[in-house]
Amino acid sequence: MSLKLCSSCNKLKSAENFDLNSNGKPRKQCLDCRSLAKKAYYTANANVFKSRQHKYRSLNPEKIKSQILWTRYH
């Protein structure tokens, strides 16, 4: 079991607590810190995400309807 130091919380954690980058190397932040960072980013930019979602839904109404119907019956 190998240990790795998280760059955000500065705690030693097992390597299992780190996601891998696309190159196969472990990330610098542990899963907990990455989760907190993602939540903070979404909260700070919620209006951007909501406007994107609204735009997508208005441009793709048939796709949205088919997704809703598919989830209801499966």
PQR file of N, CA, C, O and H, with PARSE charges and radii, in Angstrom:
ATOM      1  N   MET A   1       0.851  -1.177   0.000 -0.4000 1.5000
ATOM      2  CA  MET A   1       0.000   0.000   0.000 -0.0000 2.0000
ATOM      3  C   MET A   1       0.894   1.236   0.000  0.5500 1.7000
ATOM      4  O   MET A   1       1.688   1.436   0.919 -0.5500 1.4000
ATOM      5  N   SER A   2       0.762   2.049  -1.019 -0.4000 1.5000
ATOM      6  CA  SER A   2       1.592   3.245  -1.095 -0.0000 2.0000
ATOM      7  C   SER A   2       0.803   4.458  -0.629  0.5500 1.7000
ATOM      8  O   SER A   2      -0.418   4.517  -0.769 -0.5500 1.4000
ATOM      9  H   SER A   2       0.117   1.886  -1.766  0.4000 1.0000
ATOM     10  N   LEU A   3       1.516   5.411  -0.081 -0.4000 1.5000
ATOM     11  CA  LEU A   3       0.909   6.641   0.408 -0.0000 2.0000
ATOM     12  C   LEU A   3       1.283   7.792  -0.509  0.5500 1.7000
ATOM     13  O   LEU A   3       2.346   7.790  -1.130 -0.5500 1.4000
ATOM     14  H   LEU A   3       2.509   5.363   0.032  0.4000 1.0000
ATOM     15  N   LYS A   4       0.402   8.766  -0.586 -0.4000 1.5000
ATOM     16  CA  LYS A   4       0.626   9.935  -1.423 -0.0000 2.0000
ATOM     17  C   LYS A   4       0.149  11.158  -0.662  0.5500 1.7000
ATOM     18  O   LYS A   4      -0.823  11.086   0.089 -0.5500 1.4000
ATOM     19  H   LYS A   4      -0.462   8.768  -0.082  0.4000 1.0000
ATOM     20  N   LEU A   5       0.826  12.277  -0.850 -0.4000 1.5000
ATOM     21  CA  LEU A   5       0.486  13.520  -0.178 -0.0000 2.0000
ATOM     22  C   LEU A   5      -0.457  14.340  -1.051  0.5500 1.7000
ATOM     23  O   LEU A   5      -0.144  14.616  -2.209 -0.5500 1.4000
ATOM     24  H   LEU A   5       1.617  12.336  -1.460  0.4000 1.0000
ATOM     25  N   CYS A   6      -1.600  14.730  -0.511 -0.4000 1.5000
ATOM     26  CA  CYS A   6      -2.559  15.572  -1.232 -0.0000 2.0000
ATOM     27  C   CYS A   6      -2.044  17.007  -1.233  0.5500 1.7000
ATOM     28  O   CYS A   6      -1.607  17.515  -0.201 -0.5500 1.4000
ATOM     29  H   CYS A   6      -1.854  14.506   0.430  0.4000 1.0000
ATOM     30  N   SER A   7      -2.096  17.655  -2.385 -0.4000 1.5000
ATOM     31  CA  SER A   7      -1.590  19.024  -2.494 -0.0000 2.0000
ATOM     32  C   SER A   7      -2.531  20.044  -1.870  0.5500 1.7000
ATOM     33  O   SER A   7      -2.119  21.173  -1.606 -0.5500 1.4000
ATOM     34  H   SER A   7      -2.451  17.242  -3.224  0.4000 1.0000
ATOM     35  N   SER A   8      -3.782  19.673  -1.630 -0.4000 1.5000
ATOM     36  CA  SER A   8      -4.737  20.624  -1.054 -0.0000 2.0000
ATOM     37  C   SER A   8      -4.811  20.536   0.462  0.5500 1.7000
ATOM     38  O   SER A   8      -4.665  21.541   1.158 -0.5500 1.4000
ATOM     39  H   SER A   8      -4.116  18.755  -1.845  0.4000 1.0000
ATOM     40  N   CYS A   9      -5.036  19.336   0.968 -0.4000 1.5000
ATOM     41  CA  CYS A   9      -5.217  19.181   2.415 -0.0000 2.0000
ATOM     42  C   CYS A   9      -3.912  18.809   3.135  0.5500 1.7000
ATOM     43  O   CYS A   9      -3.866  18.779   4.364 -0.5500 1.4000
ATOM     44  H   CYS A   9      -5.154  18.520   0.403  0.4000 1.0000
ATOM     45  N   ASN A  10      -2.864  18.528   2.370 -0.4000 1.5000
ATOM     46  CA  ASN A  10      -1.546  18.170   2.915 -0.0000 2.0000
ATOM     47  C   ASN A  10      -1.597  16.987   3.871  0.5500 1.7000
ATOM     48  O   ASN A  10      -0.891  16.963   4.879 -0.5500 1.4000
ATOM     49  H   ASN A  10      -2.902  18.552   1.371  0.4000 1.0000
ATOM     50  N   LYS A  11      -2.432  16.010   3.552 -0.4000 1.5000
ATOM     51  CA  LYS A  11      -2.523  14.792   4.352 -0.0000 2.0000
ATOM     52  C   LYS A  11      -2.001  13.625   3.534  0.5500 1.7000
ATOM     53  O   LYS A  11      -2.189  13.566   2.319 -0.5500 1.4000
ATOM     54  H   LYS A  11      -3.006  16.029   2.733  0.4000 1.0000
ATOM     55  N   LEU A  12      -1.348  12.708   4.210 -0.4000 1.5000
ATOM     56  CA  LEU A  12      -0.926  11.478   3.553 -0.0000 2.0000
ATOM     57  C   LEU A  12      -2.118  10.541   3.471  0.5500 1.7000
ATOM     58  O   LEU A  12      -2.765  10.242   4.475 -0.5500 1.4000
ATOM     59  H   LEU A  12      -1.194  12.756   5.197  0.4000 1.0000
ATOM     60  N   LYS A  13      -2.395  10.084   2.258 -0.4000 1.5000
ATOM     61  CA  LYS A  13      -3.526   9.183   2.042 -0.0000 2.0000
ATOM     62  C   LYS A  13      -3.071   8.047   1.152  0.5500 1.7000
ATOM     63  O   LYS A  13      -2.061   8.145   0.456 -0.5500 1.4000
ATOM     64  H   LYS A  13      -1.869  10.326   1.443  0.4000 1.0000
ATOM     65  N   SER A  14      -3.831   6.974   1.186 -0.4000 1.5000
ATOM     66  CA  SER A  14      -3.468   5.839   0.341 -0.0000 2.0000
ATOM     67  C   SER A  14      -3.680   6.219  -1.127  0.5500 1.7000
ATOM     68  O   SER A  14      -4.486   7.093  -1.446 -0.5500 1.4000
ATOM     69  H   SER A  14      -4.651   6.894   1.751  0.4000 1.0000
ATOM     70  N   ALA A  15      -2.952   5.556  -1.995 -0.4000 1.5000
ATOM     71  CA  ALA A  15      -3.017   5.847  -3.427 -0.0000 2.0000
ATOM     72  C   ALA A  15      -4.408   5.593  -3.991  0.5500 1.7000
ATOM     73  O   ALA A  15      -4.753   6.135  -5.041 -0.5500 1.4000
ATOM     74  H   ALA A  15      -2.297   4.846  -1.736  0.4000 1.0000
ATOM     75  N   GLU A  16      -5.204   4.786  -3.319 -0.4000 1.5000
ATOM     76  CA  GLU A  16      -6.567   4.509  -3.779 -0.0000 2.0000
ATOM     77  C   GLU A  16      -7.464   5.737  -3.682  0.5500 1.7000
ATOM     78  O   GLU A  16      -8.517   5.783  -4.318 -0.5500 1.4000
ATOM     79  H   GLU A  16      -4.923   4.346  -2.466  0.4000 1.0000
ATOM     80  N   ASN A  17      -7.062   6.734  -2.893 -0.4000 1.5000
ATOM     81  CA  ASN A  17      -7.855   7.943  -2.712 -0.0000 2.0000
ATOM     82  C   ASN A  17      -7.565   9.008  -3.766  0.5500 1.7000
ATOM     83  O   ASN A  17      -7.955  10.164  -3.600 -0.5500 1.4000
ATOM     84  H   ASN A  17      -6.206   6.697  -2.376  0.4000 1.0000
ATOM     85  N   PHE A  18      -6.887   8.633  -4.843 -0.4000 1.5000
ATOM     86  CA  PHE A  18      -6.538   9.571  -5.906 -0.0000 2.0000
ATOM     87  C   PHE A  18      -6.985   9.024  -7.246  0.5500 1.7000
ATOM     88  O   PHE A  18      -6.737   7.860  -7.563 -0.5500 1.4000
ATOM     89  H   PHE A  18      -6.570   7.694  -4.979  0.4000 1.0000
ATOM     90  N   ASP A  19      -7.651   9.869  -8.040 -0.4000 1.5000
ATOM     91  CA  ASP A  19      -8.010   9.505  -9.414 -0.0000 2.0000
ATOM     92  C   ASP A  19      -6.763   9.538 -10.275  0.5500 1.7000
ATOM     93  O   ASP A  19      -5.732  10.076  -9.870 -0.5500 1.4000
ATOM     94  H   ASP A  19      -7.852  10.814  -7.783  0.4000 1.0000
ATOM     95  N   LEU A  20      -6.859   8.963 -11.458 -0.4000 1.5000
ATOM     96  CA  LEU A  20      -5.754   8.994 -12.398 -0.0000 2.0000
ATOM     97  C   LEU A  20      -6.018  10.023 -13.487  0.5500 1.7000
ATOM     98  O   LEU A  20      -7.155  10.200 -13.925 -0.5500 1.4000
ATOM     99  H   LEU A  20      -7.697   8.526 -11.786  0.4000 1.0000
ATOM    100  N   ASN A  21      -4.956  10.704 -13.920 -0.4000 1.5000
ATOM    101  CA  ASN A  21      -5.041  11.589 -15.077 -0.0000 2.0000
ATOM    102  C   ASN A  21      -5.183  10.747 -16.332  0.5500 1.7000
ATOM    103  O   ASN A  21      -5.113   9.520 -16.268 -0.5500 1.4000
ATOM    104  H   ASN A  21      -4.033  10.560 -13.563  0.4000 1.0000
ATOM    105  N   SER A  22      -5.379  11.389 -17.460 -0.4000 1.5000
ATOM    106  CA  SER A  22      -5.497  10.657 -18.729 -0.0000 2.0000
ATOM    107  C   SER A  22      -4.188   9.960 -19.103  0.5500 1.7000
ATOM    108  O   SER A  22      -4.193   9.013 -19.890 -0.5500 1.4000
ATOM    109  H   SER A  22      -5.435  12.386 -17.512  0.4000 1.0000
ATOM    110  N   ASN A  23      -3.065  10.424 -18.541 -0.4000 1.5000
ATOM    111  CA  ASN A  23      -1.783   9.784 -18.828 -0.0000 2.0000
ATOM    112  C   ASN A  23      -1.497   8.610 -17.884  0.5500 1.7000
ATOM    113  O   ASN A  23      -0.441   7.985 -17.980 -0.5500 1.4000
ATOM    114  H   ASN A  23      -3.061  11.193 -17.902  0.4000 1.0000
ATOM    115  N   GLY A  24      -2.431   8.307 -16.974 -0.4000 1.5000
ATOM    116  CA  GLY A  24      -2.286   7.163 -16.090 -0.0000 2.0000
ATOM    117  C   GLY A  24      -1.613   7.455 -14.764  0.5500 1.7000
ATOM    118  O   GLY A  24      -1.478   6.562 -13.927 -0.5500 1.4000
ATOM    119  H   GLY A  24      -3.289   8.815 -16.897  0.4000 1.0000
ATOM    120  N   LYS A  25      -1.189   8.692 -14.561 -0.4000 1.5000
ATOM    121  CA  LYS A  25      -0.543   9.064 -13.296 -0.0000 2.0000
ATOM    122  C   LYS A  25      -1.589   9.588 -12.325  0.5500 1.7000
ATOM    123  O   LYS A  25      -2.592  10.158 -12.754 -0.5500 1.4000
ATOM    124  H   LYS A  25      -1.298   9.417 -15.241  0.4000 1.0000
ATOM    125  N   PRO A  26      -1.379   9.408 -11.026 -0.5600 1.5000
ATOM    126  CA  PRO A  26      -2.358   9.903 -10.055  0.2800 2.0000
ATOM    127  C   PRO A  26      -2.391  11.431 -10.002  0.5500 1.7000
ATOM    128  O   PRO A  26      -1.369  12.094 -10.177 -0.5500 1.4000
ATOM    129  N   ARG A  27      -3.570  11.967  -9.760 -0.4000 1.5000
ATOM    130  CA  ARG A  27      -3.724  13.420  -9.635 -0.0000 2.0000
ATOM    131  C   ARG A  27      -3.067  13.909  -8.355  0.5500 1.7000
ATOM    132  O   ARG A  27      -2.714  13.112  -7.486 -0.5500 1.4000
ATOM    133  H   ARG A  27      -4.400  11.429  -9.618  0.4000 1.0000
ATOM    134  N   LYS A  28      -2.904  15.225  -8.242 -0.4000 1.5000
ATOM    135  CA  LYS A  28      -2.262  15.799  -7.059 -0.0000 2.0000
ATOM    136  C   LYS A  28      -3.238  15.963  -5.902  0.5500 1.7000
ATOM    137  O   LYS A  28      -2.826  15.981  -4.743 -0.5500 1.4000
ATOM    138  H   LYS A  28      -3.190  15.873  -8.948  0.4000 1.0000
ATOM    139  N   GLN A  29      -4.527  16.083  -6.204 -0.4000 1.5000
ATOM    140  CA  GLN A  29      -5.548  16.249  -5.173 -0.0000 2.0000
ATOM    141  C   GLN A  29      -6.252  14.924  -4.921  0.5500 1.7000
ATOM    142  O   GLN A  29      -6.493  14.151  -5.848 -0.5500 1.4000
ATOM    143  H   GLN A  29      -4.862  16.068  -7.147  0.4000 1.0000
ATOM    144  N   CYS A  30      -6.580  14.671  -3.657 -0.4000 1.5000
ATOM    145  CA  CYS A  30      -7.325  13.461  -3.313 -0.0000 2.0000
ATOM    146  C   CYS A  30      -8.781  13.607  -3.780  0.5500 1.7000
ATOM    147  O   CYS A  30      -9.215  14.694  -4.161 -0.5500 1.4000
ATOM    148  H   CYS A  30      -6.384  15.299  -2.904  0.4000 1.0000
ATOM    149  N   LEU A  31      -9.512  12.513  -3.744 -0.4000 1.5000
ATOM    150  CA  LEU A  31     -10.902  12.517  -4.205 -0.0000 2.0000
ATOM    151  C   LEU A  31     -11.764  13.488  -3.398  0.5500 1.7000
ATOM    152  O   LEU A  31     -12.613  14.179  -3.961 -0.5500 1.4000
ATOM    153  H   LEU A  31      -9.159  11.630  -3.434  0.4000 1.0000
ATOM    154  N   ASP A  32     -11.551  13.543  -2.092 -0.4000 1.5000
ATOM    155  CA  ASP A  32     -12.344  14.436  -1.245 -0.0000 2.0000
ATOM    156  C   ASP A  32     -12.117  15.897  -1.615  0.5500 1.7000
ATOM    157  O   ASP A  32     -13.073  16.662  -1.742 -0.5500 1.4000
ATOM    158  H   ASP A  32     -10.861  12.982  -1.635  0.4000 1.0000
ATOM    159  N   CYS A  33     -10.852  16.289  -1.787 -0.4000 1.5000
ATOM    160  CA  CYS A  33     -10.542  17.677  -2.128 -0.0000 2.0000
ATOM    161  C   CYS A  33     -11.033  18.037  -3.525  0.5500 1.7000
ATOM    162  O   CYS A  33     -11.500  19.153  -3.751 -0.5500 1.4000
ATOM    163  H   CYS A  33     -10.075  15.667  -1.684  0.4000 1.0000
ATOM    164  N   ARG A  34     -10.931  17.101  -4.457 -0.4000 1.5000
ATOM    165  CA  ARG A  34     -11.440  17.361  -5.811 -0.0000 2.0000
ATOM    166  C   ARG A  34     -12.947  17.537  -5.795  0.5500 1.7000
ATOM    167  O   ARG A  34     -13.484  18.388  -6.505 -0.5500 1.4000
ATOM    168  H   ARG A  34     -10.552  16.194  -4.273  0.4000 1.0000
ATOM    169  N   SER A  35     -13.630  16.741  -4.993 -0.4000 1.5000
ATOM    170  CA  SER A  35     -15.077  16.849  -4.880 -0.0000 2.0000
ATOM    171  C   SER A  35     -15.474  18.213  -4.324  0.5500 1.7000
ATOM    172  O   SER A  35     -16.389  18.858  -4.836 -0.5500 1.4000
ATOM    173  H   SER A  35     -13.194  16.050  -4.416  0.4000 1.0000
ATOM    174  N   LEU A  36     -14.784  18.644  -3.279 -0.4000 1.5000
ATOM    175  CA  LEU A  36     -15.069  19.961  -2.695 -0.0000 2.0000
ATOM    176  C   LEU A  36     -14.785  21.079  -3.687  0.5500 1.7000
ATOM    177  O   LEU A  36     -15.538  22.049  -3.764 -0.5500 1.4000
ATOM    178  H   LEU A  36     -14.040  18.120  -2.864  0.4000 1.0000
ATOM    179  N   ALA A  37     -13.702  20.947  -4.447 -0.4000 1.5000
ATOM    180  CA  ALA A  37     -13.349  21.969  -5.436 -0.0000 2.0000
ATOM    181  C   ALA A  37     -14.395  22.039  -6.548  0.5500 1.7000
ATOM    182  O   ALA A  37     -14.758  23.127  -6.994 -0.5500 1.4000
ATOM    183  H   ALA A  37     -13.091  20.159  -4.385  0.4000 1.0000
ATOM    184  N   LYS A  38     -14.879  20.870  -6.995 -0.4000 1.5000
ATOM    185  CA  LYS A  38     -15.911  20.852  -8.032 -0.0000 2.0000
ATOM    186  C   LYS A  38     -17.203  21.495  -7.547  0.5500 1.7000
ATOM    187  O   LYS A  38     -17.840  22.250  -8.281 -0.5500 1.4000
ATOM    188  H   LYS A  38     -14.584  19.986  -6.633  0.4000 1.0000
ATOM    189  N   LYS A  39     -17.588  21.196  -6.308 -0.4000 1.5000
ATOM    190  CA  LYS A  39     -18.810  21.785  -5.752 -0.0000 2.0000
ATOM    191  C   LYS A  39     -18.680  23.298  -5.633  0.5500 1.7000
ATOM    192  O   LYS A  39     -19.618  24.033  -5.939 -0.5500 1.4000
ATOM    193  H   LYS A  39     -17.070  20.583  -5.711  0.4000 1.0000
ATOM    194  N   ALA A  40     -17.514  23.759  -5.186 -0.4000 1.5000
ATOM    195  CA  ALA A  40     -17.290  25.197  -5.047 -0.0000 2.0000
ATOM    196  C   ALA A  40     -17.330  25.880  -6.414  0.5500 1.7000
ATOM    197  O   ALA A  40     -17.893  26.966  -6.551 -0.5500 1.4000
ATOM    198  H   ALA A  40     -16.752  23.162  -4.937  0.4000 1.0000
ATOM    199  N   TYR A  41     -16.733  25.246  -7.421 -0.4000 1.5000
ATOM    200  CA  TYR A  41     -16.723  25.811  -8.764 -0.0000 2.0000
ATOM    201  C   TYR A  41     -18.139  25.895  -9.324  0.5500 1.7000
ATOM    202  O   TYR A  41     -18.525  26.913  -9.897 -0.5500 1.4000
ATOM    203  H   TYR A  41     -16.276  24.364  -7.309  0.4000 1.0000
ATOM    204  N   TYR A  42     -18.915  24.818  -9.156 -0.4000 1.5000
ATOM    205  CA  TYR A  42     -20.287  24.820  -9.648 -0.0000 2.0000
ATOM    206  C   TYR A  42     -21.114  25.890  -8.943  0.5500 1.7000
ATOM    207  O   TYR A  42     -21.880  26.602  -9.592 -0.5500 1.4000
ATOM    208  H   TYR A  42     -18.602  23.990  -8.690  0.4000 1.0000
ATOM    209  N   THR A  43     -20.972  26.012  -7.633 -0.4000 1.5000
ATOM    210  CA  THR A  43     -21.723  27.006  -6.874 -0.0000 2.0000
ATOM    211  C   THR A  43     -21.381  28.415  -7.335  0.5500 1.7000
ATOM    212  O   THR A  43     -22.263  29.263  -7.467 -0.5500 1.4000
ATOM    213  H   THR A  43     -20.350  25.433  -7.106  0.4000 1.0000
ATOM    214  N   ALA A  44     -20.098  28.661  -7.579 -0.4000 1.5000
ATOM    215  CA  ALA A  44     -19.663  29.992  -8.007 -0.0000 2.0000
ATOM    216  C   ALA A  44     -20.122  30.309  -9.425  0.5500 1.7000
ATOM    217  O   ALA A  44     -20.281  31.478  -9.775 -0.5500 1.4000
ATOM    218  H   ALA A  44     -19.381  27.972  -7.472  0.4000 1.0000
ATOM    219  N   ASN A  45     -20.338  29.281 -10.244 -0.4000 1.5000
ATOM    220  CA  ASN A  45     -20.699  29.486 -11.649 -0.0000 2.0000
ATOM    221  C   ASN A  45     -22.045  28.874 -12.001  0.5500 1.7000
ATOM    222  O   ASN A  45     -22.260  28.486 -13.150 -0.5500 1.4000
ATOM    223  H   ASN A  45     -20.209  28.331  -9.959  0.4000 1.0000
ATOM    224  N   ALA A  46     -22.944  28.780 -11.049 -0.4000 1.5000
ATOM    225  CA  ALA A  46     -24.231  28.118 -11.275 -0.0000 2.0000
ATOM    226  C   ALA A  46     -25.028  28.785 -12.395  0.5500 1.7000
ATOM    227  O   ALA A  46     -25.682  28.099 -13.180 -0.5500 1.4000
ATOM    228  H   ALA A  46     -22.769  29.095 -10.117  0.4000 1.0000
ATOM    229  N   ASN A  47     -24.978  30.098 -12.472 -0.4000 1.5000
ATOM    230  CA  ASN A  47     -25.747  30.784 -13.518 -0.0000 2.0000
ATOM    231  C   ASN A  47     -25.244  30.416 -14.914  0.5500 1.7000
ATOM    232  O   ASN A  47     -26.044  30.340 -15.846 -0.5500 1.4000
ATOM    233  H   ASN A  47     -24.446  30.655 -11.834  0.4000 1.0000
ATOM    234  N   VAL A  48     -23.956  30.190 -15.081 -0.4000 1.5000
ATOM    235  CA  VAL A  48     -23.407  29.788 -16.377 -0.0000 2.0000
ATOM    236  C   VAL A  48     -23.911  28.397 -16.754  0.5500 1.7000
ATOM    237  O   VAL A  48     -24.326  28.170 -17.891 -0.5500 1.4000
ATOM    238  H   VAL A  48     -23.306  30.252 -14.323  0.4000 1.0000
ATOM    239  N   PHE A  49     -23.874  27.469 -15.802 -0.4000 1.5000
ATOM    240  CA  PHE A  49     -24.331  26.109 -16.066 -0.0000 2.0000
ATOM    241  C   PHE A  49     -25.828  26.091 -16.374  0.5500 1.7000
ATOM    242  O   PHE A  49     -26.268  25.368 -17.268 -0.5500 1.4000
ATOM    243  H   PHE A  49     -23.536  27.653 -14.879  0.4000 1.0000
ATOM    244  N   LYS A  50     -26.596  26.866 -15.654 -0.4000 1.5000
ATOM    245  CA  LYS A  50     -28.044  26.889 -15.884 -0.0000 2.0000
ATOM    246  C   LYS A  50     -28.388  27.500 -17.233  0.5500 1.7000
ATOM    247  O   LYS A  50     -29.302  27.031 -17.910 -0.5500 1.4000
ATOM    248  H   LYS A  50     -26.239  27.453 -14.927  0.4000 1.0000
ATOM    249  N   SER A  51     -27.667  28.542 -17.630 -0.4000 1.5000
ATOM    250  CA  SER A  51     -27.945  29.145 -18.934 -0.0000 2.0000
ATOM    251  C   SER A  51     -27.558  28.189 -20.064  0.5500 1.7000
ATOM    252  O   SER A  51     -28.251  28.127 -21.080 -0.5500 1.4000
ATOM    253  H   SER A  51     -26.924  28.924 -17.080  0.4000 1.0000
ATOM    254  N   ARG A  52     -26.459  27.442 -19.899 -0.4000 1.5000
ATOM    255  CA  ARG A  52     -26.065  26.442 -20.890 -0.0000 2.0000
ATOM    256  C   ARG A  52     -27.125  25.359 -21.015  0.5500 1.7000
ATOM    257  O   ARG A  52     -27.479  24.942 -22.118 -0.5500 1.4000
ATOM    258  H   ARG A  52     -25.897  27.493 -19.074  0.4000 1.0000
ATOM    259  N   GLN A  53     -27.627  24.911 -19.869 -0.4000 1.5000
ATOM    260  CA  GLN A  53     -28.644  23.872 -19.863 -0.0000 2.0000
ATOM    261  C   GLN A  53     -29.923  24.375 -20.535  0.5500 1.7000
ATOM    262  O   GLN A  53     -30.541  23.655 -21.319 -0.5500 1.4000
ATOM    263  H   GLN A  53     -27.340  25.249 -18.974  0.4000 1.0000
ATOM    264  N   HIS A  54     -30.311  25.595 -20.229 -0.4000 1.5000
ATOM    265  CA  HIS A  54     -31.518  26.176 -20.819 -0.0000 2.0000
ATOM    266  C   HIS A  54     -31.358  26.283 -22.344  0.5500 1.7000
ATOM    267  O   HIS A  54     -32.279  25.954 -23.091 -0.5500 1.4000
ATOM    268  H   HIS A  54     -29.810  26.180 -19.592  0.4000 1.0000
ATOM    269  N   LYS A  55     -30.188  26.742 -22.799 -0.4000 1.5000
ATOM    270  CA  LYS A  55     -29.935  26.876 -24.228 -0.0000 2.0000
ATOM    271  C   LYS A  55     -29.998  25.514 -24.920  0.5500 1.7000
ATOM    272  O   LYS A  55     -30.617  25.385 -25.976 -0.5500 1.4000
ATOM    273  H   LYS A  55     -29.440  27.009 -22.192  0.4000 1.0000
ATOM    274  N   TYR A  56     -29.362  24.499 -24.331 -0.4000 1.5000
ATOM    275  CA  TYR A  56     -29.364  23.160 -24.914 -0.0000 2.0000
ATOM    276  C   TYR A  56     -30.786  22.616 -25.003  0.5500 1.7000
ATOM    277  O   TYR A  56     -31.182  22.059 -26.027 -0.5500 1.4000
ATOM    278  H   TYR A  56     -28.859  24.605 -23.473  0.4000 1.0000
ATOM    279  N   ARG A  57     -31.547  22.781 -23.928 -0.4000 1.5000
ATOM    280  CA  ARG A  57     -32.916  22.261 -23.926 -0.0000 2.0000
ATOM    281  C   ARG A  57     -33.798  22.963 -24.936  0.5500 1.7000
ATOM    282  O   ARG A  57     -34.664  22.337 -25.547 -0.5500 1.4000
ATOM    283  H   ARG A  57     -31.225  23.233 -23.096  0.4000 1.0000
ATOM    284  N   SER A  58     -33.589  24.260 -25.121 -0.4000 1.5000
ATOM    285  CA  SER A  58     -34.415  24.979 -26.097 -0.0000 2.0000
ATOM    286  C   SER A  58     -34.029  24.626 -27.534  0.5500 1.7000
ATOM    287  O   SER A  58     -34.875  24.685 -28.426 -0.5500 1.4000
ATOM    288  H   SER A  58     -32.886  24.769 -24.625  0.4000 1.0000
ATOM    289  N   LEU A  59     -32.760  24.257 -27.774 -0.4000 1.5000
ATOM    290  CA  LEU A  59     -32.319  23.890 -29.116 -0.0000 2.0000
ATOM    291  C   LEU A  59     -32.570  22.416 -29.449  0.5500 1.7000
ATOM    292  O   LEU A  59     -32.548  22.041 -30.621 -0.5500 1.4000
ATOM    293  H   LEU A  59     -32.073  24.209 -27.049  0.4000 1.0000
ATOM    294  N   ASN A  60     -32.808  21.582 -28.442 -0.4000 1.5000
ATOM    295  CA  ASN A  60     -32.971  20.146 -28.651 -0.0000 2.0000
ATOM    296  C   ASN A  60     -34.208  19.590 -27.950  0.5500 1.7000
ATOM    297  O   ASN A  60     -34.081  18.671 -27.142 -0.5500 1.4000
ATOM    298  H   ASN A  60     -32.826  21.887 -27.489  0.4000 1.0000
ATOM    299  N   PRO A  61     -35.387  20.113 -28.231 -0.5600 1.5000
ATOM    300  CA  PRO A  61     -36.579  19.657 -27.499  0.2800 2.0000
ATOM    301  C   PRO A  61     -36.930  18.194 -27.758  0.5500 1.7000
ATOM    302  O   PRO A  61     -37.396  17.507 -26.849 -0.5500 1.4000
ATOM    303  N   GLU A  62     -36.715  17.705 -28.978 -0.4000 1.5000
ATOM    304  CA  GLU A  62     -37.053  16.311 -29.288 -0.0000 2.0000
ATOM    305  C   GLU A  62     -36.143  15.340 -28.533  0.5500 1.7000
ATOM    306  O   GLU A  62     -36.592  14.302 -28.049 -0.5500 1.4000
ATOM    307  H   GLU A  62     -36.336  18.263 -29.716  0.4000 1.0000
ATOM    308  N   LYS A  63     -34.882  15.687 -28.442 -0.4000 1.5000
ATOM    309  CA  LYS A  63     -33.939  14.847 -27.703 -0.0000 2.0000
ATOM    310  C   LYS A  63     -34.330  14.766 -26.229  0.5500 1.7000
ATOM    311  O   LYS A  63     -34.284  13.694 -25.625 -0.5500 1.4000
ATOM    312  H   LYS A  63     -34.517  16.531 -28.835  0.4000 1.0000
ATOM    313  N   ILE A  64     -34.708  15.890 -25.666 -0.4000 1.5000
ATOM    314  CA  ILE A  64     -35.105  15.946 -24.257 -0.0000 2.0000
ATOM    315  C   ILE A  64     -36.365  15.108 -24.044  0.5500 1.7000
ATOM    316  O   ILE A  64     -36.450  14.357 -23.072 -0.5500 1.4000
ATOM    317  H   ILE A  64     -34.746  16.760 -26.157  0.4000 1.0000
ATOM    318  N   LYS A  65     -37.341  15.231 -24.943 -0.4000 1.5000
ATOM    319  CA  LYS A  65     -38.572  14.452 -24.815 -0.0000 2.0000
ATOM    320  C   LYS A  65     -38.284  12.959 -24.880  0.5500 1.7000
ATOM    321  O   LYS A  65     -38.832  12.187 -24.093 -0.5500 1.4000
ATOM    322  H   LYS A  65     -37.272  15.841 -25.732  0.4000 1.0000
ATOM    323  N   SER A  66     -37.435  12.550 -25.802 -0.4000 1.5000
ATOM    324  CA  SER A  66     -37.130  11.118 -25.927 -0.0000 2.0000
ATOM    325  C   SER A  66     -36.384  10.610 -24.691  0.5500 1.7000
ATOM    326  O   SER A  66     -36.600   9.475 -24.269 -0.5500 1.4000
ATOM    327  H   SER A  66     -36.989  13.177 -26.441  0.4000 1.0000
ATOM    328  N   GLN A  67     -35.520  11.425 -24.114 -0.4000 1.5000
ATOM    329  CA  GLN A  67     -34.805  11.015 -22.901 -0.0000 2.0000
ATOM    330  C   GLN A  67     -35.763  10.860 -21.736  0.5500 1.7000
ATOM    331  O   GLN A  67     -35.638   9.928 -20.943 -0.5500 1.4000
ATOM    332  H   GLN A  67     -35.344  12.348 -24.458  0.4000 1.0000
ATOM    333  N   ILE A  68     -36.716  11.768 -21.633 -0.4000 1.5000
ATOM    334  CA  ILE A  68     -37.694  11.708 -20.544 -0.0000 2.0000
ATOM    335  C   ILE A  68     -38.556  10.465 -20.699  0.5500 1.7000
ATOM    336  O   ILE A  68     -38.803   9.756 -19.723 -0.5500 1.4000
ATOM    337  H   ILE A  68     -36.818  12.525 -22.278  0.4000 1.0000
ATOM    338  N   LEU A  69     -39.019  10.193 -21.924 -0.4000 1.5000
ATOM    339  CA  LEU A  69     -39.845   9.005 -22.163 -0.0000 2.0000
ATOM    340  C   LEU A  69     -39.054   7.738 -21.901  0.5500 1.7000
ATOM    341  O   LEU A  69     -39.582   6.791 -21.316 -0.5500 1.4000
ATOM    342  H   LEU A  69     -38.819  10.769 -22.717  0.4000 1.0000
ATOM    343  N   TRP A  70     -37.808   7.702 -22.318 -0.4000 1.5000
ATOM    344  CA  TRP A  70     -36.994   6.508 -22.119 -0.0000 2.0000
ATOM    345  C   TRP A  70     -36.804   6.233 -20.633  0.5500 1.7000
ATOM    346  O   TRP A  70     -36.891   5.080 -20.210 -0.5500 1.4000
ATOM    347  H   TRP A  70     -37.380   8.471 -22.793  0.4000 1.0000
ATOM    348  N   THR A  71     -36.546   7.264 -19.832 -0.4000 1.5000
ATOM    349  CA  THR A  71     -36.321   7.038 -18.399 -0.0000 2.0000
ATOM    350  C   THR A  71     -37.603   6.634 -17.676  0.5500 1.7000
ATOM    351  O   THR A  71     -37.554   5.921 -16.674 -0.5500 1.4000
ATOM    352  H   THR A  71     -36.476   8.200 -20.176  0.4000 1.0000
ATOM    353  N   ARG A  72     -38.741   7.085 -18.177 -0.4000 1.5000
ATOM    354  CA  ARG A  72     -40.005   6.705 -17.536 -0.0000 2.0000
ATOM    355  C   ARG A  72     -40.307   5.228 -17.698  0.5500 1.7000
ATOM    356  O   ARG A  72     -40.851   4.597 -16.792 -0.5500 1.4000
ATOM    357  H   ARG A  72     -38.780   7.664 -18.991  0.4000 1.0000
ATOM    358  N   TYR A  73     -39.953   4.673 -18.856 -0.4000 1.5000
ATOM    359  CA  TYR A  73     -40.345   3.297 -19.149 -0.0000 2.0000
ATOM    360  C   TYR A  73     -39.220   2.284 -18.964  0.5500 1.7000
ATOM    361  O   TYR A  73     -39.379   1.111 -19.303 -0.5500 1.4000
ATOM    362  H   TYR A  73     -39.511   5.186 -19.592  0.4000 1.0000
ATOM    363  N   HIS A  74     -38.092   2.726 -18.433 -0.4000 1.5000
ATOM    364  CA  HIS A  74     -36.990   1.770 -18.225 -0.0000 2.0000
ATOM    365  C   HIS A  74     -36.513   1.807 -16.816  0.5500 1.7000
ATOM    366  O   HIS A  74     -35.594   1.073 -16.456 -0.5500 1.4000
ATOM    367  H   HIS A  74     -37.963   3.679 -18.157  0.4000 1.0000
TER
END
